[in-house]
Amino acid sequence: MFFSYPLSSKVCLSDAKQVYLRAPFLQILETFFSDEQWLSWIDKLAEDDFVVIDDFISNEQLLQLRAFLLEKWQNDAFNHAKIGSNINDTLASDIRGDYTFWLNEKRDEQLNVFFNLIRESIANFNRYCFLSLAGFEFHLAHYPPNTFYKRHFDRFKDKSNRILSFVIYLNENWVDEQGGQLRMYNVKGQEHLDVEPIAKRVVIFKSDAVEHEVLPTTASRYSFTGWLLYQPSTVGSVIV
């Protein structure tokens, strides 16, 4: 199923753990980007099924988010990530090796600026794409050295509410030799396209359309990762 949006002739988009909001509560408390910026990014997303945006967050926001992540890691708050939905979740280190800390807006109020940024994103996708995004779910992710995540889609067969995947990278001074690229398959007429996980970069892509993997990394790789949802996930019902 496809949706169009009014200010462009292009086709827009095809049809949780612990962070979720219902539509009436998605008030935008501050504005981060202009309408023109959002329209440019949405045009790219509509055309290519993904968009890469550099400097999506400020240096100050990067330091804040990295510090929060590293504190949680040092306090053993992360869990080894599993695959599948909560019904059939499985620990499979041969498929993915990352560790995650699922975010909760009430508990993790230090990250309110990032939750507000996600609200703005949802509001603009709903406005220009006629989507009915009603919530989100996010976690912090750490890929230790020699870990990866093999090729997959983000939308579950038994849960179809993930519409857009959203990844902000937190890796300072990242170099190509460290690996850890996001490899997206069958995009822009190419067999695959690799995106470096450099600090302050966001990648947004259609959860049901873009097959992807995280290539093996030789250094710790950090991100703020989540999904914009057609409807809120039941608390604790999704493992990714």
Buried (B, 14 or more C-beta within 10 A) or exposed (E): EEBBBEEBEEEBBEEBBBBBBEEEEBEBEEEBBEEEEBBBBBBBBBBBBBBBBEEBBEEEBBBBBBEBBBEBBEEEBBEEBBBBBBEEBEEBEEBBBBBBBBBBBEEBEEBEBBBBBBBBBBBBBBBBBEBEBBBBBBBBBBBEBEBBBEEBBBBBEEBEBBBBBBBBBBBEEBEEEBBBBBBBBEBEEEEBBEBBBBBBBBBBBBBBBBBBBBBBBEBBBBBBBBBBBBBBBEEEBBBB
